[in-house]
Amino acid sequence: GLFRTKLNQKAANLLWYSNKKDEGVMFEKLFTPFPIPALALVYAVAECCVNERVDSEWTDISFSCGKYKEAYDKHLANLNKFHL
C-alpha cells in the first residue's frame, strides 16, 4: 500500500536521523514509535514538491502552513485511518 513503502524510512532518515545530533536520535523517546503527524508532514512536503513540477516545468513554491495545511490534514486523516 501507499503508506508501506521504503520511501517513508528514507524520508525520515534524511530529515530526522541523518547524524547523531539529529532530532530523531537526540529525542528518541519522542520518535518511538515514529509519530504519525511527522509522516503526514513528509507527505505534505512531497505534495508541494510535486506541485512545483506541474506540466513538466519547475516553479518555485515555498512550503508554508497556510498553503499546505489542508494537504497536511488530509494526509494525517488518511494515515490515522490506515493506522487503525
PDB file of N, CA, C and O in Angstrom:
ATOM      1  N   GLY A   1       0.803  -1.187   0.000  1.00  0.00           N
ATOM      2  CA  GLY A   1       0.000   0.000   0.000  1.00  0.00           C
ATOM      3  C   GLY A   1       0.852   1.260   0.000  1.00  0.00           C
ATOM      4  O   GLY A   1       2.074   1.225   0.145  1.00  0.00           O
ATOM      5  N   LEU A   2       0.169   2.343  -0.165  1.00  0.00           N
ATOM      6  CA  LEU A   2       0.806   3.652  -0.242  1.00  0.00           C
ATOM      7  C   LEU A   2       1.646   3.969   0.982  1.00  0.00           C
ATOM      8  O   LEU A   2       2.734   4.532   0.861  1.00  0.00           O
ATOM      9  N   PHE A   3       1.149   3.609   2.164  1.00  0.00           N
ATOM     10  CA  PHE A   3       1.831   4.010   3.384  1.00  0.00           C
ATOM     11  C   PHE A   3       2.876   3.000   3.868  1.00  0.00           C
ATOM     12  O   PHE A   3       3.538   3.224   4.882  1.00  0.00           O
ATOM     13  N   ARG A   4       3.018   1.902   3.148  1.00  0.00           N
ATOM     14  CA  ARG A   4       4.047   0.916   3.495  1.00  0.00           C
ATOM     15  C   ARG A   4       5.081   0.888   2.382  1.00  0.00           C
ATOM     16  O   ARG A   4       5.056   0.024   1.506  1.00  0.00           O
ATOM     17  N   THR A   5       5.981   1.842   2.438  1.00  0.00           N
ATOM     18  CA  THR A   5       6.991   1.972   1.401  1.00  0.00           C
ATOM     19  C   THR A   5       8.332   2.331   2.016  1.00  0.00           C
ATOM     20  O   THR A   5       8.389   2.943   3.083  1.00  0.00           O
ATOM     21  N   LYS A   6       9.388   1.957   1.357  1.00  0.00           N
ATOM     22  CA  LYS A   6      10.729   2.276   1.838  1.00  0.00           C
ATOM     23  C   LYS A   6      11.000   3.774   1.777  1.00  0.00           C
ATOM     24  O   LYS A   6      11.898   4.275   2.455  1.00  0.00           O
ATOM     25  N   LEU A   7      10.227   4.485   0.969  1.00  0.00           N
ATOM     26  CA  LEU A   7      10.405   5.936   0.879  1.00  0.00           C
ATOM     27  C   LEU A   7      10.091   6.619   2.202  1.00  0.00           C
ATOM     28  O   LEU A   7      10.688   7.646   2.523  1.00  0.00           O
ATOM     29  N   ASN A   8       9.158   6.059   2.977  1.00  0.00           N
ATOM     30  CA  ASN A   8       8.866   6.621   4.300  1.00  0.00           C
ATOM     31  C   ASN A   8      10.122   6.616   5.162  1.00  0.00           C
ATOM     32  O   ASN A   8      10.455   7.622   5.788  1.00  0.00           O
ATOM     33  N   GLN A   9      10.810   5.494   5.192  1.00  0.00           N
ATOM     34  CA  GLN A   9      12.022   5.377   6.005  1.00  0.00           C
ATOM     35  C   GLN A   9      13.126   6.269   5.462  1.00  0.00           C
ATOM     36  O   GLN A   9      13.855   6.884   6.239  1.00  0.00           O
ATOM     37  N   LYS A  10      13.266   6.350   4.144  1.00  0.00           N
ATOM     38  CA  LYS A  10      14.300   7.198   3.558  1.00  0.00           C
ATOM     39  C   LYS A  10      14.063   8.666   3.896  1.00  0.00           C
ATOM     40  O   LYS A  10      15.006   9.393   4.207  1.00  0.00           O
ATOM     41  N   ALA A  11      12.811   9.102   3.834  1.00  0.00           N
ATOM     42  CA  ALA A  11      12.488  10.494   4.166  1.00  0.00           C
ATOM     43  C   ALA A  11      12.764  10.770   5.643  1.00  0.00           C
ATOM     44  O   ALA A  11      13.346  11.799   5.986  1.00  0.00           O
ATOM     45  N   ALA A  12      12.352   9.859   6.507  1.00  0.00           N
ATOM     46  CA  ALA A  12      12.600  10.038   7.941  1.00  0.00           C
ATOM     47  C   ALA A  12      14.091  10.075   8.233  1.00  0.00           C
ATOM     48  O   ALA A  12      14.553  10.896   9.024  1.00  0.00           O
ATOM     49  N   ASN A  13      14.836   9.195   7.601  1.00  0.00           N
ATOM     50  CA  ASN A  13      16.288   9.184   7.806  1.00  0.00           C
ATOM     51  C   ASN A  13      16.909  10.507   7.369  1.00  0.00           C
ATOM     52  O   ASN A  13      17.763  11.053   8.067  1.00  0.00           O
ATOM     53  N   LEU A  14      16.491  11.016   6.238  1.00  0.00           N
ATOM     54  CA  LEU A  14      17.026  12.266   5.708  1.00  0.00           C
ATOM     55  C   LEU A  14      16.708  13.439   6.631  1.00  0.00           C
ATOM     56  O   LEU A  14      17.561  14.291   6.878  1.00  0.00           O
ATOM     57  N   LEU A  15      15.479  13.480   7.138  1.00  0.00           N
ATOM     58  CA  LEU A  15      15.036  14.623   7.928  1.00  0.00           C
ATOM     59  C   LEU A  15      15.395  14.557   9.405  1.00  0.00           C
ATOM     60  O   LEU A  15      15.746  15.579   9.993  1.00  0.00           O
ATOM     61  N   TRP A  16      15.315  13.381  10.017  1.00  0.00           N
ATOM     62  CA  TRP A  16      15.448  13.305  11.463  1.00  0.00           C
ATOM     63  C   TRP A  16      16.532  12.360  11.978  1.00  0.00           C
ATOM     64  O   TRP A  16      16.785  12.318  13.182  1.00  0.00           O
ATOM     65  N   TYR A  17      17.177  11.601  11.087  1.00  0.00           N
ATOM     66  CA  TYR A  17      18.157  10.608  11.560  1.00  0.00           C
ATOM     67  C   TYR A  17      19.455  10.608  10.759  1.00  0.00           C
ATOM     68  O   TYR A  17      20.132   9.581  10.708  1.00  0.00           O
ATOM     69  N   SER A  18      19.820  11.715  10.137  1.00  0.00           N
ATOM     70  CA  SER A  18      20.998  11.679   9.258  1.00  0.00           C
ATOM     71  C   SER A  18      22.321  11.684  10.030  1.00  0.00           C
ATOM     72  O   SER A  18      23.348  11.275   9.489  1.00  0.00           O
ATOM     73  N   ASN A  19      22.308  12.136  11.274  1.00  0.00           N
ATOM     74  CA  ASN A  19      23.530  12.062  12.083  1.00  0.00           C
ATOM     75  C   ASN A  19      23.153  11.982  13.563  1.00  0.00           C
ATOM     76  O   ASN A  19      21.982  12.100  13.921  1.00  0.00           O
ATOM     77  N   LYS A  20      24.142  11.783  14.403  1.00  0.00           N
ATOM     78  CA  LYS A  20      23.857  11.537  15.823  1.00  0.00           C
ATOM     79  C   LYS A  20      23.316  12.752  16.568  1.00  0.00           C
ATOM     80  O   LYS A  20      22.868  12.623  17.707  1.00  0.00           O
ATOM     81  N   LYS A  21      23.350  13.934  15.946  1.00  0.00           N
ATOM     82  CA  LYS A  21      22.814  15.133  16.590  1.00  0.00           C
ATOM     83  C   LYS A  21      21.439  15.521  16.039  1.00  0.00           C
ATOM     84  O   LYS A  21      20.890  16.552  16.426  1.00  0.00           O
ATOM     85  N   ASP A  22      20.884  14.713  15.150  1.00  0.00           N
ATOM     86  CA  ASP A  22      19.557  14.995  14.615  1.00  0.00           C
ATOM     87  C   ASP A  22      18.485  14.721  15.673  1.00  0.00           C
ATOM     88  O   ASP A  22      18.707  13.980  16.631  1.00  0.00           O
ATOM     89  N   GLU A  23      17.315  15.340  15.471  1.00  0.00           N
ATOM     90  CA  GLU A  23      16.244  15.264  16.449  1.00  0.00           C
ATOM     91  C   GLU A  23      15.792  13.833  16.745  1.00  0.00           C
ATOM     92  O   GLU A  23      15.541  13.486  17.900  1.00  0.00           O
ATOM     93  N   GLY A  24      15.690  13.013  15.716  1.00  0.00           N
ATOM     94  CA  GLY A  24      15.228  11.645  15.918  1.00  0.00           C
ATOM     95  C   GLY A  24      16.146  10.836  16.805  1.00  0.00           C
ATOM     96  O   GLY A  24      15.698   9.948  17.531  1.00  0.00           O
ATOM     97  N   VAL A  25      17.429  11.142  16.748  1.00  0.00           N
ATOM     98  CA  VAL A  25      18.418  10.436  17.565  1.00  0.00           C
ATOM     99  C   VAL A  25      18.462  11.034  18.971  1.00  0.00           C
ATOM    100  O   VAL A  25      18.450  10.308  19.965  1.00  0.00           O
ATOM    101  N   MET A  26      18.514  12.360  19.042  1.00  0.00           N
ATOM    102  CA  MET A  26      18.640  13.030  20.338  1.00  0.00           C
ATOM    103  C   MET A  26      17.365  12.928  21.185  1.00  0.00           C
ATOM    104  O   MET A  26      17.436  12.904  22.414  1.00  0.00           O
ATOM    105  N   PHE A  27      16.213  12.869  20.533  1.00  0.00           N
ATOM    106  CA  PHE A  27      14.940  12.800  21.257  1.00  0.00           C
ATOM    107  C   PHE A  27      14.227  11.492  20.921  1.00  0.00           C
ATOM    108  O   PHE A  27      13.073  11.483  20.495  1.00  0.00           O
ATOM    109  N   GLU A  28      14.933  10.409  21.122  1.00  0.00           N
ATOM    110  CA  GLU A  28      14.450   9.077  20.748  1.00  0.00           C
ATOM    111  C   GLU A  28      13.068   8.765  21.310  1.00  0.00           C
ATOM    112  O   GLU A  28      12.248   8.155  20.622  1.00  0.00           O
ATOM    113  N   LYS A  29      12.797   9.171  22.546  1.00  0.00           N
ATOM    114  CA  LYS A  29      11.502   8.864  23.162  1.00  0.00           C
ATOM    115  C   LYS A  29      10.347   9.536  22.414  1.00  0.00           C
ATOM    116  O   LYS A  29       9.245   8.990  22.358  1.00  0.00           O
ATOM    117  N   LEU A  30      10.594  10.714  21.840  1.00  0.00           N
ATOM    118  CA  LEU A  30       9.549  11.410  21.091  1.00  0.00           C
ATOM    119  C   LEU A  30       9.311  10.789  19.719  1.00  0.00           C
ATOM    120  O   LEU A  30       8.246  10.959  19.127  1.00  0.00           O
ATOM    121  N   PHE A  31      10.315  10.067  19.220  1.00  0.00           N
ATOM    122  CA  PHE A  31      10.233   9.481  17.885  1.00  0.00           C
ATOM    123  C   PHE A  31      10.021   7.967  17.915  1.00  0.00           C
ATOM    124  O   PHE A  31      10.169   7.302  16.890  1.00  0.00           O
ATOM    125  N   THR A  32       9.672   7.416  19.091  1.00  0.00           N
ATOM    126  CA  THR A  32       9.418   5.994  19.209  1.00  0.00           C
ATOM    127  C   THR A  32       8.054   5.773  19.831  1.00  0.00           C
ATOM    128  O   THR A  32       7.875   6.100  21.004  1.00  0.00           O
ATOM    129  N   PRO A  33       7.094   5.240  19.116  1.00  0.00           N
ATOM    130  CA  PRO A  33       7.148   4.946  17.685  1.00  0.00           C
ATOM    131  C   PRO A  33       7.164   6.243  16.881  1.00  0.00           C
ATOM    132  O   PRO A  33       6.881   7.320  17.406  1.00  0.00           O
ATOM    133  N   PHE A  34       7.498   6.120  15.605  1.00  0.00           N
ATOM    134  CA  PHE A  34       7.595   7.307  14.767  1.00  0.00           C
ATOM    135  C   PHE A  34       6.234   7.992  14.716  1.00  0.00           C
ATOM    136  O   PHE A  34       5.225   7.343  14.440  1.00  0.00           O
ATOM    137  N   PRO A  35       6.196   9.300  14.981  1.00  0.00           N
ATOM    138  CA  PRO A  35       4.900   9.995  15.076  1.00  0.00           C
ATOM    139  C   PRO A  35       4.184  10.125  13.729  1.00  0.00           C
ATOM    140  O   PRO A  35       4.776  10.534  12.730  1.00  0.00           O
ATOM    141  N   ILE A  36       2.928   9.777  13.729  1.00  0.00           N
ATOM    142  CA  ILE A  36       2.115   9.870  12.515  1.00  0.00           C
ATOM    143  C   ILE A  36       2.061  11.309  11.998  1.00  0.00           C
ATOM    144  O   ILE A  36       2.118  11.502  10.783  1.00  0.00           O
ATOM    145  N   PRO A  37       1.953  12.336  12.863  1.00  0.00           N
ATOM    146  CA  PRO A  37       1.962  13.710  12.340  1.00  0.00           C
ATOM    147  C   PRO A  37       3.244  14.062  11.584  1.00  0.00           C
ATOM    148  O   PRO A  37       3.212  14.845  10.635  1.00  0.00           O
ATOM    149  N   ALA A  38       4.363  13.488  12.002  1.00  0.00           N
ATOM    150  CA  ALA A  38       5.620  13.751  11.281  1.00  0.00           C
ATOM    151  C   ALA A  38       5.573  13.144   9.885  1.00  0.00           C
ATOM    152  O   ALA A  38       6.049  13.754   8.928  1.00  0.00           O
ATOM    153  N   LEU A  39       5.009  11.960   9.762  1.00  0.00           N
ATOM    154  CA  LEU A  39       4.893  11.324   8.449  1.00  0.00           C
ATOM    155  C   LEU A  39       3.905  12.095   7.571  1.00  0.00           C
ATOM    156  O   LEU A  39       4.114  12.213   6.364  1.00  0.00           O
ATOM    157  N   ALA A  40       2.839  12.615   8.166  1.00  0.00           N
ATOM    158  CA  ALA A  40       1.889  13.444   7.409  1.00  0.00           C
ATOM    159  C   ALA A  40       2.589  14.699   6.884  1.00  0.00           C
ATOM    160  O   ALA A  40       2.303  15.155   5.777  1.00  0.00           O
ATOM    161  N   LEU A  41       3.498  15.249   7.673  1.00  0.00           N
ATOM    162  CA  LEU A  41       4.271  16.413   7.227  1.00  0.00           C
ATOM    163  C   LEU A  41       5.147  16.055   6.037  1.00  0.00           C
ATOM    164  O   LEU A  41       5.252  16.833   5.088  1.00  0.00           O
ATOM    165  N   VAL A  42       5.776  14.890   6.077  1.00  0.00           N
ATOM    166  CA  VAL A  42       6.593  14.428   4.954  1.00  0.00           C
ATOM    167  C   VAL A  42       5.747  14.356   3.684  1.00  0.00           C
ATOM    168  O   VAL A  42       6.184  14.796   2.620  1.00  0.00           O
ATOM    169  N   TYR A  43       4.544  13.805   3.790  1.00  0.00           N
ATOM    170  CA  TYR A  43       3.665  13.697   2.610  1.00  0.00           C
ATOM    171  C   TYR A  43       3.203  15.062   2.113  1.00  0.00           C
ATOM    172  O   TYR A  43       3.082  15.267   0.906  1.00  0.00           O
ATOM    173  N   ALA A  44       2.945  15.992   3.020  1.00  0.00           N
ATOM    174  CA  ALA A  44       2.540  17.333   2.599  1.00  0.00           C
ATOM    175  C   ALA A  44       3.683  18.033   1.866  1.00  0.00           C
ATOM    176  O   ALA A  44       3.457  18.716   0.867  1.00  0.00           O
ATOM    177  N   VAL A  45       4.895  17.865   2.354  1.00  0.00           N
ATOM    178  CA  VAL A  45       6.061  18.450   1.681  1.00  0.00           C
ATOM    179  C   VAL A  45       6.261  17.792   0.320  1.00  0.00           C
ATOM    180  O   VAL A  45       6.580  18.473  -0.654  1.00  0.00           O
ATOM    181  N   ALA A  46       6.079  16.482   0.244  1.00  0.00           N
ATOM    182  CA  ALA A  46       6.194  15.782  -1.038  1.00  0.00           C
ATOM    183  C   ALA A  46       5.160  16.313  -2.025  1.00  0.00           C
ATOM    184  O   ALA A  46       5.454  16.472  -3.210  1.00  0.00           O
ATOM    185  N   GLU A  47       3.954  16.586  -1.540  1.00  0.00           N
ATOM    186  CA  GLU A  47       2.919  17.148  -2.400  1.00  0.00           C
ATOM    187  C   GLU A  47       3.344  18.518  -2.931  1.00  0.00           C
ATOM    188  O   GLU A  47       3.099  18.837  -4.094  1.00  0.00           O
ATOM    189  N   CYS A  48       3.972  19.317  -2.088  1.00  0.00           N
ATOM    190  CA  CYS A  48       4.496  20.617  -2.528  1.00  0.00           C
ATOM    191  C   CYS A  48       5.544  20.425  -3.628  1.00  0.00           C
ATOM    192  O   CYS A  48       5.543  21.153  -4.620  1.00  0.00           O
ATOM    193  N   CYS A  49       6.425  19.458  -3.454  1.00  0.00           N
ATOM    194  CA  CYS A  49       7.466  19.180  -4.454  1.00  0.00           C
ATOM    195  C   CYS A  49       6.855  18.756  -5.785  1.00  0.00           C
ATOM    196  O   CYS A  49       7.329  19.162  -6.846  1.00  0.00           O
ATOM    197  N   VAL A  50       5.817  17.952  -5.732  1.00  0.00           N
ATOM    198  CA  VAL A  50       5.126  17.534  -6.958  1.00  0.00           C
ATOM    199  C   VAL A  50       4.476  18.746  -7.618  1.00  0.00           C
ATOM    200  O   VAL A  50       4.526  18.897  -8.839  1.00  0.00           O
ATOM    201  N   ASN A  51       3.870  19.605  -6.809  1.00  0.00           N
ATOM    202  CA  ASN A  51       3.218  20.795  -7.356  1.00  0.00           C
ATOM    203  C   ASN A  51       4.200  21.744  -8.030  1.00  0.00           C
ATOM    204  O   ASN A  51       3.820  22.505  -8.919  1.00  0.00           O
ATOM    205  N   GLU A  52       5.457  21.703  -7.612  1.00  0.00           N
ATOM    206  CA  GLU A  52       6.472  22.550  -8.245  1.00  0.00           C
ATOM    207  C   GLU A  52       6.768  22.114  -9.678  1.00  0.00           C
ATOM    208  O   GLU A  52       7.302  22.892 -10.468  1.00  0.00           O
ATOM    209  N   ARG A  53       6.429  20.899 -10.004  1.00  0.00           N
ATOM    210  CA  ARG A  53       6.778  20.355 -11.320  1.00  0.00           C
ATOM    211  C   ARG A  53       5.563  20.039 -12.178  1.00  0.00           C
ATOM    212  O   ARG A  53       5.586  19.083 -12.953  1.00  0.00           O
ATOM    213  N   VAL A  54       4.529  20.810 -12.053  1.00  0.00           N
ATOM    214  CA  VAL A  54       3.327  20.623 -12.856  1.00  0.00           C
ATOM    215  C   VAL A  54       3.633  21.000 -14.302  1.00  0.00           C
ATOM    216  O   VAL A  54       4.354  21.963 -14.561  1.00  0.00           O
ATOM    217  N   ASP A  55       3.082  20.237 -15.239  1.00  0.00           N
ATOM    218  CA  ASP A  55       3.263  20.488 -16.680  1.00  0.00           C
ATOM    219  C   ASP A  55       4.725  20.424 -17.116  1.00  0.00           C
ATOM    220  O   ASP A  55       5.127  21.130 -18.041  1.00  0.00           O
ATOM    221  N   SER A  56       5.516  19.588 -16.460  1.00  0.00           N
ATOM    222  CA  SER A  56       6.930  19.377 -16.805  1.00  0.00           C
ATOM    223  C   SER A  56       7.783  20.634 -16.704  1.00  0.00           C
ATOM    224  O   SER A  56       8.890  20.673 -17.241  1.00  0.00           O
ATOM    225  N   GLU A  57       7.292  21.642 -16.035  1.00  0.00           N
ATOM    226  CA  GLU A  57       8.064  22.868 -15.818  1.00  0.00           C
ATOM    227  C   GLU A  57       8.208  23.068 -14.316  1.00  0.00           C
ATOM    228  O   GLU A  57       7.291  22.773 -13.550  1.00  0.00           O
ATOM    229  N   TRP A  58       9.368  23.572 -13.900  1.00  0.00           N
ATOM    230  CA  TRP A  58       9.599  23.785 -12.479  1.00  0.00           C
ATOM    231  C   TRP A  58       9.209  25.205 -12.100  1.00  0.00           C
ATOM    232  O   TRP A  58       9.619  26.167 -12.750  1.00  0.00           O
ATOM    233  N   THR A  59       8.412  25.327 -11.043  1.00  0.00           N
ATOM    234  CA  THR A  59       8.026  26.611 -10.486  1.00  0.00           C
ATOM    235  C   THR A  59       8.326  26.567  -9.001  1.00  0.00           C
ATOM    236  O   THR A  59       7.923  25.627  -8.315  1.00  0.00           O
ATOM    237  N   ASP A  60       9.028  27.573  -8.494  1.00  0.00           N
ATOM    238  CA  ASP A  60       9.369  27.605  -7.071  1.00  0.00           C
ATOM    239  C   ASP A  60       8.122  27.884  -6.250  1.00  0.00           C
ATOM    240  O   ASP A  60       7.493  28.932  -6.395  1.00  0.00           O
ATOM    241  N   ILE A  61       7.773  26.949  -5.396  1.00  0.00           N
ATOM    242  CA  ILE A  61       6.644  27.108  -4.490  1.00  0.00           C
ATOM    243  C   ILE A  61       7.178  26.955  -3.073  1.00  0.00           C
ATOM    244  O   ILE A  61       7.708  25.902  -2.716  1.00  0.00           O
ATOM    245  N   SER A  62       7.042  27.990  -2.274  1.00  0.00           N
ATOM    246  CA  SER A  62       7.516  27.862  -0.897  1.00  0.00           C
ATOM    247  C   SER A  62       6.473  27.137  -0.056  1.00  0.00           C
ATOM    248  O   SER A  62       5.274  27.400  -0.147  1.00  0.00           O
ATOM    249  N   PHE A  63       6.962  26.232   0.750  1.00  0.00           N
ATOM    250  CA  PHE A  63       6.096  25.443   1.622  1.00  0.00           C
ATOM    251  C   PHE A  63       5.742  26.301   2.826  1.00  0.00           C
ATOM    252  O   PHE A  63       6.628  26.823   3.503  1.00  0.00           O
ATOM    253  N   SER A  64       4.455  26.447   3.093  1.00  0.00           N
ATOM    254  CA  SER A  64       4.042  27.209   4.268  1.00  0.00           C
ATOM    255  C   SER A  64       2.820  26.538   4.885  1.00  0.00           C
ATOM    256  O   SER A  64       2.090  25.797   4.225  1.00  0.00           O
ATOM    257  N   CYS A  65       2.624  26.814   6.145  1.00  0.00           N
ATOM    258  CA  CYS A  65       1.490  26.236   6.880  1.00  0.00           C
ATOM    259  C   CYS A  65       0.176  26.633   6.231  1.00  0.00           C
ATOM    260  O   CYS A  65      -0.722  25.805   6.085  1.00  0.00           O
ATOM    261  N   GLY A  66       0.060  27.878   5.848  1.00  0.00           N
ATOM    262  CA  GLY A  66      -1.182  28.351   5.256  1.00  0.00           C
ATOM    263  C   GLY A  66      -1.524  27.663   3.952  1.00  0.00           C
ATOM    264  O   GLY A  66      -2.683  27.330   3.701  1.00  0.00           O
ATOM    265  N   LYS A  67      -0.512  27.450   3.118  1.00  0.00           N
ATOM    266  CA  LYS A  67      -0.740  26.848   1.799  1.00  0.00           C
ATOM    267  C   LYS A  67      -0.987  25.350   1.876  1.00  0.00           C
ATOM    268  O   LYS A  67      -1.756  24.813   1.078  1.00  0.00           O
ATOM    269  N   TYR A  68      -0.360  24.672   2.810  1.00  0.00           N
ATOM    270  CA  TYR A  68      -0.401  23.207   2.821  1.00  0.00           C
ATOM    271  C   TYR A  68      -1.080  22.604   4.053  1.00  0.00           C
ATOM    272  O   TYR A  68      -0.966  21.402   4.290  1.00  0.00           O
ATOM    273  N   LYS A  69      -1.782  23.420   4.838  1.00  0.00           N
ATOM    274  CA  LYS A  69      -2.488  22.885   5.999  1.00  0.00           C
ATOM    275  C   LYS A  69      -3.557  21.880   5.574  1.00  0.00           C
ATOM    276  O   LYS A  69      -3.712  20.834   6.205  1.00  0.00           O
ATOM    277  N   GLU A  70      -4.287  22.191   4.520  1.00  0.00           N
ATOM    278  CA  GLU A  70      -5.332  21.282   4.047  1.00  0.00           C
ATOM    279  C   GLU A  70      -4.732  19.948   3.589  1.00  0.00           C
ATOM    280  O   GLU A  70      -5.280  18.885   3.879  1.00  0.00           O
ATOM    281  N   ALA A  71      -3.608  20.011   2.876  1.00  0.00           N
ATOM    282  CA  ALA A  71      -2.933  18.784   2.424  1.00  0.00           C
ATOM    283  C   ALA A  71      -2.432  17.985   3.631  1.00  0.00           C
ATOM    284  O   ALA A  71      -2.577  16.763   3.679  1.00  0.00           O
ATOM    285  N   TYR A  72      -1.842  18.686   4.604  1.00  0.00           N
ATOM    286  CA  TYR A  72      -1.356  18.027   5.818  1.00  0.00           C
ATOM    287  C   TYR A  72      -2.507  17.331   6.545  1.00  0.00           C
ATOM    288  O   TYR A  72      -2.396  16.168   6.934  1.00  0.00           O
ATOM    289  N   ASP A  73      -3.617  18.060   6.725  1.00  0.00           N
ATOM    290  CA  ASP A  73      -4.775  17.481   7.423  1.00  0.00           C
ATOM    291  C   ASP A  73      -5.309  16.246   6.692  1.00  0.00           C
ATOM    292  O   ASP A  73      -5.691  15.262   7.325  1.00  0.00           O
ATOM    293  N   LYS A  74      -5.332  16.304   5.363  1.00  0.00           N
ATOM    294  CA  LYS A  74      -5.805  15.168   4.561  1.00  0.00           C
ATOM    295  C   LYS A  74      -4.886  13.959   4.763  1.00  0.00           C
ATOM    296  O   LYS A  74      -5.359  12.841   4.971  1.00  0.00           O
ATOM    297  N   HIS A  75      -3.578  14.190   4.700  1.00  0.00           N
ATOM    298  CA  HIS A  75      -2.627  13.084   4.875  1.00  0.00           C
ATOM    299  C   HIS A  75      -2.693  12.530   6.302  1.00  0.00           C
ATOM    300  O   HIS A  75      -2.618  11.318   6.508  1.00  0.00           O
ATOM    301  N   LEU A  76      -2.831  13.410   7.268  1.00  0.00           N
ATOM    302  CA  LEU A  76      -2.934  12.965   8.658  1.00  0.00           C
ATOM    303  C   LEU A  76      -4.177  12.105   8.865  1.00  0.00           C
ATOM    304  O   LEU A  76      -4.105  11.062   9.516  1.00  0.00           O
ATOM    305  N   ALA A  77      -5.307  12.526   8.322  1.00  0.00           N
ATOM    306  CA  ALA A  77      -6.548  11.740   8.441  1.00  0.00           C
ATOM    307  C   ALA A  77      -6.383  10.373   7.783  1.00  0.00           C
ATOM    308  O   ALA A  77      -6.797   9.360   8.347  1.00  0.00           O
ATOM    309  N   ASN A  78      -5.779  10.337   6.588  1.00  0.00           N
ATOM    310  CA  ASN A  78      -5.588   9.060   5.889  1.00  0.00           C
ATOM    311  C   ASN A  78      -4.636   8.145   6.650  1.00  0.00           C
ATOM    312  O   ASN A  78      -4.870   6.940   6.737  1.00  0.00           O
ATOM    313  N   LEU A  79      -3.568   8.707   7.198  1.00  0.00           N
ATOM    314  CA  LEU A  79      -2.627   7.886   7.968  1.00  0.00           C
ATOM    315  C   LEU A  79      -3.291   7.344   9.222  1.00  0.00           C
ATOM    316  O   LEU A  79      -3.068   6.191   9.590  1.00  0.00           O
ATOM    317  N   ASN A  80      -4.102   8.156   9.882  1.00  0.00           N
ATOM    318  CA  ASN A  80      -4.797   7.682  11.082  1.00  0.00           C
ATOM    319  C   ASN A  80      -5.783   6.575  10.749  1.00  0.00           C
ATOM    320  O   ASN A  80      -5.936   5.635  11.529  1.00  0.00           O
ATOM    321  N   LYS A  81      -6.453   6.664   9.613  1.00  0.00           N
ATOM    322  CA  LYS A  81      -7.357   5.586   9.176  1.00  0.00           C
ATOM    323  C   LYS A  81      -6.570   4.308   8.911  1.00  0.00           C
ATOM    324  O   LYS A  81      -6.997   3.214   9.280  1.00  0.00           O
ATOM    325  N   PHE A  82      -5.417   4.460   8.267  1.00  0.00           N
ATOM    326  CA  PHE A  82      -4.589   3.306   7.929  1.00  0.00           C
ATOM    327  C   PHE A  82      -4.027   2.669   9.201  1.00  0.00           C
ATOM    328  O   PHE A  82      -3.895   1.448   9.285  1.00  0.00           O
ATOM    329  N   HIS A  83      -3.701   3.497  10.179  1.00  0.00           N
ATOM    330  CA  HIS A  83      -3.069   3.029  11.411  1.00  0.00           C
ATOM    331  C   HIS A  83      -4.014   2.162  12.250  1.00  0.00           C
ATOM    332  O   HIS A  83      -3.560   1.271  12.968  1.00  0.00           O
ATOM    333  N   LEU A  84      -5.306   2.412  12.164  1.00  0.00           N
ATOM    334  CA  LEU A  84      -6.268   1.650  12.975  1.00  0.00           C
ATOM    335  C   LEU A  84      -6.282   0.259  12.524  1.00  0.00           C
ATOM    336  O   LEU A  84      -7.022  -0.559  13.071  1.00  0.00           O
TER     337      LEU A  84
END
